[in-house]
C-alpha cells in the first residue's frame, strides 16, 4: 500500500504500531536510558518514542522517516513536549541514512516495526549494529506468528513477501545474528484492535470528506480488505512486539 495511504490511515495516531500508551511507557521503564543518551530511531514515524523518552529521561535523539507528513508531526509533538532542543528529525530513507551515519555513534538504535528497511529482520539488524556504541541497546519491532497460519492468512495479511516466523524462531534469528535477547514488550489483541480498528474510522471519515479524490476507490477497497483480514486472521494468528537486544559477547574458547 502506498505511503499516502498510511499517512491518511494513521493521521490520528501518535503511536504508529500496535502499542498502547502503557506499553510504550513500559518499554522506557525497562530500558531506563540515562540523561544524555544518544538515540537513533530509524523509520521513526511521528517520533512519539523519541519525544517521550527525551521528556521523561533526558535522552537526545535523531529520528529518520521517509514521510514528510510524519516528520512534520514529529516536530510538532517535540514542541508540545518541550524537547525540540534535544531532538532532530530528518526526512530521508532510513536504510540510506543508516549506511551513511557515523559508526559507533549511538547508545540506542531502534527500528520499531519497519524491518522492511533492511529487507527483513536479519538485514535490519545488520544495518543497526555498526551504529551502536559498546554496551548499547538495539530495539527492534517485528511481527511474528502466534500459531501456524493457513496460506490464505499470509496472503490476506499482505505478508507473502515478508519472512514472518514464530516467536521462538524470531528469537533464534536474533541469536544467529549475534544478539542477546534481553527483554520484550508484546502487543495484545486489544492493542492490535486499537491500532487497526481505529484506522477504520479515520479512513471512513476521509472517504466521506474526499469522495472525488483520485485515490478514493483504492482507499475504499483497502479499508474493506484490512478490516476483513484483521477480523478473520490477524487477531488469531498475528503477533507483534518490540525486542530489546544487545550484541552478544563471544564466550572464550576452552
Steps between C-alpha positions, in 0.01 A plus 500: 500500500623849419664735747209740458257231613694455825515876550121514469427188706730602785424871496336477845765272649795606708639147533524343154500136607289264715613655830285677754637786711566273796702256291713779355557634851593149621765480229659815640484366856683187388774686311542792744719709268730727705493877436695587188450160339547523123210327323448443126149394398479368142157532334396702804147585383367792705785479750291409804765266643777759470280778633383315808845374589655843456232652725512223761865394507694786342623297203612661174371361175495503123195371316505407132193431287418513130164671561507880507153486658620284790818704550295821518279338763810385693634854515163629619488233770855583613392862541198392705733302729754786514784281374583664168849587626591132548333341197570518128270364231614424146293419192698224330507134408590328827723233345699755302538718809621206708762404242636855494490569876817505709571156649481438876321831560188397692414346836162381367405421141136416436282393211151446632295304252676585173745217437421531131771770497761222509306243301391320817606450860854372437580769246367775726710376793801512267419865424467590867797316651784722364334813643495372857746596770645226726234372742230682308147373440311406186119535502329325213126461440392198298196291414485127573250218476315404818422166337554348157273687258325358193637626167198722445578688824850584378357640178213686665734669749738606224794299631580293191831683458579530873687226684264473795605239757372364827599686817762236582637508146515880513710477817723238333556737206619768741731250666643391165560866414721530809265666747380413848124544547475684832128574524190563292167680508232331291178632353173348617178441303366817661798714398477353148134605495581852613760538228310331217133561575550869575629539145163387366329808643777727373479357149121507498503870595760573232287330234196705605704820481683413177262299280647637177867454588675285236614262773153461653414169324832344605458624858146359510619159379797499738279586795268207429794264449686612816187468710419152372855369533534626858173348613543172316871436548698779670355473850554124505832450329705821498716619787726802530751620752800715576811300588784644707835367381869538575792370296608167642850458639670190359587245765870425537624193321599224749 
